[in-house]
Amino acid sequence: MARTRSHDERHAVERIGWLRAAVLGANDGIVSTASLIVGVAAAEASKGSILLTGAAGLVAGAMSMAAGEYVSVSSQADSEAADLGRERAELATLPAQELAELTAIYVARGLEPGLAAQVAQQLTAKDALGAHARDELGISPHTTARPVQAALASAATFAVGAALPIGAVMLAPPELTVSIVAGSTLVFLALLGAVGARAGGAGIWRAMSRVTFWGALALAVTAGVGRIFGAYV
C-alpha cells in the first residue's frame, strides 16, 4: 500500500505579525529620512548639516516607530485579552447558549444543522475557548498581537531603511545630493515593495508602483518646501 506523504505548508498569514511592522518600518525609514535629507539639501545646507539631519531622523524615527508600534499593538492585545476573558466567563456560565452560538456560526458557513451541531460539540469538548476565539472572535495564533515583536521589527527595519539615503548622501557629490538621494530612494522603495510583496505572497508590480508613487510625492513636496524656505532663510 502506498504511503501518504505529509507536507509542510507555510502561508503568508503566518508572517503577518512581524511582516506588517517590518515593511512599515523600512518604508517609513526610507521615505521620512530621504525626505528630510532632500528638503534640507534643497535649502542648500552644508553636507555636514544634511548628514546630521539624516542621523537625527534615523534615531528619532526608530524610537518613535518602536514606541508607536508597541502602544498600538498593545492596545490590540488588550482588546483581544478582554474579549477572551468575556468569552471564558460566558462559557463557564452559559455553556448551552455558547454551544448554540457556535453551531449557528457553522450553519451560516454552509454546514447542515446536524453536522454543524456535531462539529460544535466536538470542538467544544476539545478546546471550547479556542474554538470560539477562532470562529467567533477571529483570533488565531497566527494573527495574535505581539507588541514586543512588532516594536523591535519596526525599529530595526526603520533604522536599516533610514541608513540607505544617509549612505547615498555620503557617496554623492554635494551638487548632486538631491538628485542622487531622490533617485536611489525610489530604487530602494521599489525593491522594498518587491520584497514585501514576495514575502506576503502578493503581486510584485502593484506593490512596487504604489510605494514608489507615494515616495516620489513625499520627496517632491519636501524638496519644494526646502527650496522655498531656503530662498528666504
Secondary structure as GFF3:
##gff-version 3
##sequence-region A 1 233
A	DSSP	three_ten_helix	12	15	.	.	.	ID=ss1
A	DSSP	alpha_helix	16	42	.	.	.	ID=ss2
A	DSSP	alpha_helix	47	93	.	.	.	ID=ss3
A	DSSP	alpha_helix	95	108	.	.	.	ID=ss4
A	DSSP	alpha_helix	113	135	.	.	.	ID=ss5
A	DSSP	alpha_helix	147	171	.	.	.	ID=ss6
A	DSSP	three_ten_helix	174	176	.	.	.	ID=ss7
A	DSSP	alpha_helix	177	200	.	.	.	ID=ss8
A	DSSP	alpha_helix	204	232	.	.	.	ID=ss9
###
